[in-house]
Amino acid sequence: MSSTERFGTYVYDAIKSRTWTQSTGLRTFTTLGQVAEDARVSNATAKKYLMHLVKMNLVATFPIGKRWVYQYIGDGRDI
Protein backbone atom coordinates (compact mmCIF):
# COMPACT_ATOMS: atom_id res chain seq x y z
CA MET A 1 0.00 0.00 0.00
CA SER A 2 1.40 3.36 -0.98
CA SER A 3 1.51 6.29 1.39
CA THR A 4 -1.11 8.05 -0.75
CA GLU A 5 -3.53 5.15 -0.28
CA ARG A 6 -2.77 4.83 3.40
CA PHE A 7 -2.96 8.51 4.40
CA GLY A 8 -5.82 9.22 1.99
CA THR A 9 -7.81 6.40 3.58
CA TYR A 10 -7.04 7.68 7.08
CA VAL A 11 -8.26 11.17 6.20
CA TYR A 12 -11.35 9.85 4.38
CA ASP A 13 -12.30 7.68 7.36
CA ALA A 14 -11.71 10.56 9.79
CA ILE A 15 -13.85 13.07 7.90
CA LYS A 16 -16.62 10.55 7.35
CA SER A 17 -16.75 9.38 10.96
CA ARG A 18 -16.56 12.92 12.36
CA THR A 19 -19.17 14.57 10.12
CA TRP A 20 -21.69 11.87 9.14
CA THR A 21 -23.90 9.65 11.27
CA GLN A 22 -25.33 6.74 9.32
CA SER A 23 -28.16 5.99 11.73
CA THR A 24 -29.61 9.51 11.60
CA GLY A 25 -28.14 10.81 8.35
CA LEU A 26 -27.05 14.00 10.10
CA ARG A 27 -24.12 15.87 8.63
CA THR A 28 -22.04 18.21 10.78
CA PHE A 29 -18.99 20.41 10.22
CA THR A 30 -15.40 19.88 11.30
CA THR A 31 -12.09 21.71 11.09
CA LEU A 32 -8.83 20.69 9.50
CA GLY A 33 -7.18 20.23 12.90
CA GLN A 34 -9.89 17.86 14.09
CA VAL A 35 -9.58 15.72 10.96
CA ALA A 36 -5.78 15.66 11.24
CA GLU A 37 -6.02 14.63 14.90
CA ASP A 38 -8.50 11.83 14.17
CA ALA A 39 -6.46 10.59 11.20
CA ARG A 40 -3.20 10.94 13.18
CA VAL A 41 -1.49 12.87 10.41
CA SER A 42 -0.09 16.40 10.18
CA ASN A 43 -2.31 19.33 9.25
CA ALA A 44 -0.50 19.64 5.91
CA THR A 45 -1.11 15.99 5.07
CA ALA A 46 -4.76 16.20 6.11
CA LYS A 47 -5.27 19.33 3.97
CA LYS A 48 -3.65 17.67 0.96
CA TYR A 49 -5.98 14.69 1.06
CA LEU A 50 -9.05 16.76 2.01
CA MET A 51 -8.47 18.82 -1.14
CA HIS A 52 -8.38 15.59 -3.17
CA LEU A 53 -11.71 14.61 -1.61
CA VAL A 54 -13.13 18.06 -2.40
CA LYS A 55 -12.11 17.65 -6.05
CA MET A 56 -13.84 14.25 -6.07
CA ASN A 57 -17.03 15.86 -4.69
CA LEU A 58 -16.99 13.70 -1.57
CA VAL A 59 -16.28 16.60 0.81
CA ALA A 60 -17.54 20.19 0.84
CA THR A 61 -15.58 23.10 2.27
CA PHE A 62 -16.62 26.65 3.04
CA PRO A 63 -15.79 29.49 5.43
CA ILE A 64 -17.54 30.12 8.72
CA GLY A 65 -16.07 33.29 10.14
CA LYS A 66 -12.30 33.10 9.80
CA ARG A 67 -12.20 29.30 9.64
CA TRP A 68 -12.75 26.93 6.80
CA VAL A 69 -14.87 23.94 7.73
CA TYR A 70 -15.29 20.60 6.02
CA GLN A 71 -18.25 18.30 5.66
CA TYR A 72 -18.58 14.82 4.21
CA ILE A 73 -21.28 14.95 1.54
CA GLY A 74 -21.16 11.33 0.49
CA ASP A 75 -20.62 9.24 -2.55
CA GLY A 76 -24.12 7.81 -2.97
CA ARG A 77 -23.18 4.43 -1.53
CA ASP A 78 -23.65 5.37 2.11
CA ILE A 79 -27.45 5.35 2.19
Number of C-alpha atoms within 10 A of each C-alpha: 5 7 8 11 10 11 18 20 14 20 25 21 14 20 29 21 14 18 20 19 12 12 7 7 11 9 16 15 17 17 15 18 16 15 27 21 14 16 21 15 16 14 15 12 16 27 17 14 19 25 15 15 18 16 11 11 13 19 21 18 17 11 9 9 7 6 10 13 17 21 21 25 19 15 11 7 5 9 8
